[in-house]
Amino acid sequence: MTPDTHRFPPTLALRALAVAALAWAPPGQAAPAAMPPADADTDLLLFLLAALFWVVAHVWTLLVVWAEARASGVQASAKTREAVHGQ
């Protein structure tokens, strides 16, 4: 099975849209730059934002799990078992 098997044939509207987009875009937008500019400050900022998101997401998850365990009465059932068994 080839990748073309599940493709839809290009329609006239799709071709017209592509032609209009290419005609509207300036020539510099048609092809990617040969070498993207390196910006260490932006890379560091994006890394720090990703690290902050990771920390916040995991702390939030732990908080929710703790709150759910507390609300479900896991600790209360342990106290009830101690009272029943006379410990």
N, C-alpha and C positions, 0 to 999 in steps of 0.2 A: 504494500500500500504506500503510495507516495504522499508527500505533504500536500500536493495539489488536490487530492481526492476530496477533502472537506472544505475547500475554498469555494466561496461564492464567486460567480463570474463578475468582473467589474461592471458596474452599471454606468450609464451615461451621467447620472447625477454625481456619482463619486468622482468620475473623471473631470467633470466640470468644476467640482469643488477643489480638486487637486490643482487644476490649471489656474483657478482664481487665486488660490493660496500662494502658489509659486510666483505668479505675476505680481502679487501684492507685496511679497516679502522682498527686502533689499537683497542684493547679491551676496552679501556677507552671511546671510542667514541660510543660504541654500546648502552650504557644506560646512562641516565642523572644522574648527581650527586644527591645524596640523599638530600643535602642541598647546594644550590648555595651560593658561598661566598658573603658576604655583603660588598659592597664598597661604603661608604657614599660619598667619593669624586667624584666618577663616577656618582652617582645618582644626586648629586648637579650640576655637569657639564651638565648632560643631561636635568635637569630641567631648568637651566639657558638658554641653547640653545633653548629649546622649548619656553620659555618666550620671548626670543629675536625674534624668528621666528614669534610668535604671534603678537608682537608689530610692527615689520617691515611689516607684511602682512596687518595689519589693517591701518597703516599709509599710506601704498601704495594705498590701496583701497580708502581711503578718498581723497588722492591726485588725483587719477584717476577720481573719481566722481566729484570733484571740477573742474578739467580740462575739463571734458566733458560738465558740465553745463556752464562753461565759453565759450567753443567753440561753443555750440549750440545756443548761443545768448539769453539766458534767461534774462540776465541783460539788453541787448540791447532792447529786446522787452518791458521790463518794462519802459525804458526811452522813447521808441516810444509811448507807451500808455499815458505817462504823457504829451508828446508834443501834441498828438491828442486831449486829453481832456482838454488841456489848464490849467493844474495845476501848 
